[in-house]
Amino acid sequence: MAKTTTTAPEFRAEAKFQRVSPQKAKLVLDLIKGKPVGQAINIVAFTNKRIAPVIEKTLRSAVQNAQYLSDERGLDVDVDKLYVKTAVANDGPRMKRIRPAPMGRAFRYQRRIAHIVITIGEKKAAAAAVEAPAPVGETTSAPAAKKTAGKKTVTKKAPAKKSAAKKTAAKKSAPKKKAAAK
């Protein structure tokens, strides 16, 4: 008999060929990772970066995809429980450009392009973990385990001893240095 595990569905939206470097897009995407969708939209709406409106549009598109696919497939998706599962800015093709340089030379530079991918999912595992009560047998054994874990025997290591030959050599060389200094 095979186990059937039901995973929470994921919904995604992509914004391809955006004229921003992936590094700059990641600054905004890192703000919304792991946040609920409503809170993430608010954060992006008030972020003062040029890419923020594009990310907000992509996030709203992912929510619309979730609503549409849940109606299409007959899934029960609660929009209030959706959160940003992943938010990634991947490299796109680079545009090679040339900038004039002194003395008739030219410098090459690259205009970077990003593909922005946002995946949202529904939080169901966290709600199930909160509702499940702990077994009675485990609660009585937990304090006893804490008491034994708190008491640790610490053994101190004895400091290494110098050999007698090194001690006498050190004593003999010390007076010579003092005499030479006078």
C-alpha positions as CSV (number, residue, x, y, z in Angstrom):
1,M,0.0,0.0,0.0
2,A,1.5,3.4,-1.0
3,K,1.2,6.5,1.1
4,T,-0.6,9.3,-0.5
5,T,0.5,12.7,0.8
6,T,-1.4,15.7,-0.1
7,T,0.9,18.7,-0.6
8,A,-0.4,22.2,-0.5
9,P,-0.7,23.6,-4.1
10,E,1.7,26.3,-5.2
11,F,0.8,29.1,-7.5
12,R,3.3,31.2,-9.4
13,A,3.7,34.2,-11.6
14,E,6.6,35.4,-13.7
15,A,7.8,38.8,-15.0
16,K,10.4,38.1,-17.7
17,F,12.9,40.4,-19.3
18,Q,12.7,43.2,-16.7
19,R,15.3,46.0,-17.3
20,V,16.8,45.8,-13.8
21,S,19.8,43.9,-12.5
22,P,18.8,40.8,-10.5
23,Q,20.9,42.1,-7.6
24,K,18.6,45.2,-7.3
25,A,15.4,43.1,-7.7
26,K,16.6,40.8,-4.9
27,L,16.7,43.7,-2.5
28,V,12.9,44.1,-2.8
29,L,12.2,40.4,-3.1
30,D,14.0,39.6,0.2
31,L,11.6,41.9,2.0
32,I,8.6,39.8,1.1
33,K,9.8,36.2,1.4
34,G,7.8,34.2,3.9
35,K,5.3,37.0,4.5
36,P,1.5,36.7,4.1
37,V,0.3,37.9,0.8
38,G,-1.6,40.9,2.1
39,Q,1.3,42.1,4.2
40,A,3.7,41.5,1.2
41,I,1.6,43.7,-1.1
42,N,1.7,46.5,1.5
43,I,5.4,46.2,1.9
44,V,6.0,46.4,-1.9
45,A,3.5,49.2,-2.3
46,F,5.5,51.4,0.1
47,T,9.0,50.4,-1.1
48,N,10.9,53.2,-2.8
49,K,12.6,51.2,-5.6
50,R,12.0,51.4,-9.3
51,I,11.3,47.6,-9.6
52,A,8.7,47.6,-6.7
53,P,5.6,48.3,-8.9
54,V,6.6,45.4,-11.2
55,I,7.0,43.1,-8.2
56,E,3.7,44.2,-6.8
57,K,2.0,43.5,-10.2
58,T,3.6,40.0,-10.3
59,L,2.5,39.3,-6.7
60,R,-1.1,40.3,-7.5
61,S,-0.9,38.1,-10.6
62,A,0.2,35.1,-8.5
63,V,-2.9,35.7,-6.2
64,Q,-5.2,35.8,-9.3
65,N,-3.6,32.6,-10.6
66,A,-4.4,31.0,-7.2
67,Q,-8.0,32.1,-7.3
68,Y,-8.5,31.0,-11.0
69,L,-6.8,27.6,-10.6
70,S,-8.7,26.9,-7.4
71,D,-12.0,27.5,-9.2
72,E,-10.8,25.6,-12.3
73,R,-9.6,22.5,-10.4
74,G,-12.1,22.7,-7.6
75,L,-9.5,23.3,-4.9
76,D,-10.4,24.9,-1.6
77,V,-7.9,27.8,-1.4
78,D,-8.3,30.5,1.2
79,V,-6.7,33.7,-0.1
80,D,-6.2,34.9,3.5
81,K,-3.9,32.0,4.3
82,L,-1.6,32.5,1.2
83,Y,2.0,33.4,1.8
84,V,5.0,34.1,-0.4
85,K,6.8,30.8,-0.6
86,T,9.7,31.9,-2.9
87,A,10.6,35.1,-4.6
88,V,13.5,34.9,-7.0
89,A,15.2,37.1,-9.5
90,N,17.1,35.1,-12.1
91,D,19.6,36.3,-14.7
92,G,18.2,37.0,-18.2
93,P,20.1,37.7,-21.4
94,R,22.6,40.5,-21.1
95,M,22.7,43.3,-23.6
96,K,26.3,44.2,-24.7
97,R,26.8,48.0,-25.1
98,I,29.8,50.1,-25.9
99,R,30.7,53.4,-24.2
100,P,33.2,55.9,-25.8
101,A,36.5,56.2,-24.0
102,P,39.4,58.6,-24.3
103,M,41.8,58.7,-27.2
104,G,39.4,56.9,-29.6
105,R,39.0,53.8,-27.5
106,A,35.8,52.1,-26.4
107,F,34.7,50.4,-23.2
108,R,32.3,47.5,-23.2
109,Y,29.6,47.2,-20.6
110,Q,26.6,45.0,-20.1
111,R,22.9,45.9,-19.4
112,R,21.5,43.2,-17.1
113,I,18.0,41.8,-17.4
114,A,16.1,39.9,-14.7
115,H,13.4,37.2,-14.7
116,I,11.3,37.6,-11.6
117,V,9.5,34.5,-10.3
118,I,7.1,34.6,-7.3
119,T,5.6,31.4,-5.9
120,I,2.8,31.5,-3.3
121,G,1.4,28.7,-1.2
122,E,-1.1,28.1,1.5
123,K,-0.1,27.6,5.1
124,K,-1.9,24.5,6.4
125,A,0.9,22.7,8.3
126,A,1.3,25.4,10.8
127,A,-2.4,25.4,11.7
128,A,-2.4,21.6,12.1
129,A,0.6,21.7,14.4
130,V,-1.1,24.3,16.7
131,E,-4.4,22.4,17.0
132,A,-2.8,19.0,17.8
133,P,-2.5,18.6,21.6
134,A,0.6,17.0,23.1
135,P,0.2,13.4,24.4
136,V,-0.1,13.2,28.2
137,G,2.7,10.7,28.7
138,E,5.3,13.0,27.1
139,T,4.5,16.0,29.4
140,T,5.5,14.1,32.6
141,S,8.8,12.8,31.2
142,A,9.9,16.1,29.7
143,P,10.8,17.8,33.1
144,A,12.9,14.8,34.2
145,A,14.8,14.9,31.0
146,K,15.5,18.6,31.5
147,K,16.9,18.1,35.0
148,T,19.4,15.5,33.8
149,A,20.3,17.5,30.8
150,G,21.1,20.6,32.9
151,K,23.7,18.8,35.1
152,K,26.9,18.2,33.1
153,T,30.1,17.0,34.6
154,V,32.9,19.2,33.5
155,T,36.4,17.9,33.7
156,K,39.2,20.4,33.7
157,K,42.4,19.6,31.8
158,A,45.6,20.1,33.8
159,P,48.0,22.7,32.3
160,A,50.9,21.3,30.5
161,K,54.1,21.4,32.5
162,K,57.4,22.7,31.2
163,S,60.3,20.3,31.4
164,A,63.1,21.0,33.9
165,A,65.7,21.6,31.2
166,K,63.7,24.4,29.7
167,K,63.1,26.1,33.1
168,T,66.8,26.1,33.9
169,A,67.7,27.4,30.5
170,A,65.3,30.2,30.8
171,K,66.7,31.2,34.3
172,K,70.3,31.2,33.0
173,S,69.5,33.4,30.0
174,A,67.6,36.0,32.0
175,P,70.6,37.4,34.1
176,K,72.7,37.7,30.9
177,K,70.1,40.0,29.3
178,K,70.0,42.2,32.5
179,A,73.8,42.4,32.6
180,A,74.0,43.4,29.0
181,A,71.4,46.1,29.4
182,K,73.5,47.8,32.2
